[in-house]
């Protein structure tokens, strides 16, 4: 099941990308938390916690990459049931920051957020289920079963509340249903619903539809605080766009930002890490960062192409979409195209659970990649 020799077969093209993203993360978190006029790198507690999370993440990455993903399939429902128990358990512990998203355990240097791992567990569960149902993939019962698998964690995460994380499950499910060869009419229907919702949101954020004029219509199905997420003129959204604009072409330089360093950009080291980085490194720095993500996602899609079995193909497709959606949603909401939903920018935003879940997901991809010639 576990063979360290497989680490010699890793896709080493991804390693420089991961290291570069981690360095960027440390730089942004450091400058976002340093006192004004501090010339040197500031090792705040947040920076130290992030470095610890990266260290733990590398260990998890290597362990999972050396583990046969086909053996992990046997533990799929153990993972799924454990994930549901952890999500339910959040409602019986004291809230943190007025929401029920995290556990605090002694000796762990970060709060544990089950919803971050739930996305990966859902990918495993759907891969297992769609492989088992490959003989009846076009039947409606297959789609219903897949829907139930996703719906339970979706509702539990939504109730925390954590809209962003729950919504990430939707495109992951849609793409995995596509790779699972479900009935094309069902895919067309689900895709149409998703695209229609996306177009509606984009029209509001691009000013085609007035946020105020649509209020009465939308609040027939949405609560007021939910609809306010669609406000394109929220302070958080405007602050993110301001920081990006202030970066211009080359940025203000590391540690020399005005907007971010004065704490005018909310959540500069978590949700708003992209505009915080862009203010200091400018448009060219932003292109470099997006180029790193493009390379990581491109190499991840190559794993989908070389996977030799149905489970590996579904698993790598789900993980790749999981990675891509975090980048698209986070950058989109900071650029003013999508509502602020609290989706982290993988490996750059501060957060131990996000880092560890992402490194495990990347380890799963490498497990599929290194075993492409073993059948």
Secondary structure, 3 states (H helix, E strand, C coil): CECHHHHHHCCCHHHHHHHHHHHHHHHHHHHHHCCCCCCCCCCCHHHHHHHHHHHHHHHHHHHHHCECHHHHHHHHHHHHHHHHHHHHHHHHCCCECCECCCECCCCCCCCECHHHHHHHHHHHHHHHHHHHCHHHCCCHHHHHHHHHHHHHHHHHHHCCCCHHHHHHHHHHHHHHHHHCCCCHHHHHHHHHHHHHHHHHHHHHHCCCCCCCCCHHHHCCCCCHHHHHHHCCCCHHHHHHHHHHHHHCCCCCCCCCCCCCCCCCCCCCCCCCHHHHHHHHHHHHHHHHHHHHHHHHHHHHHHHHHHCCCHHHHHHHHHHHHHHHHHHHHHHHHHCCCCCCCCCCCCCCCCCHHHHHHHHHHHHHHHHHHHCCCCC
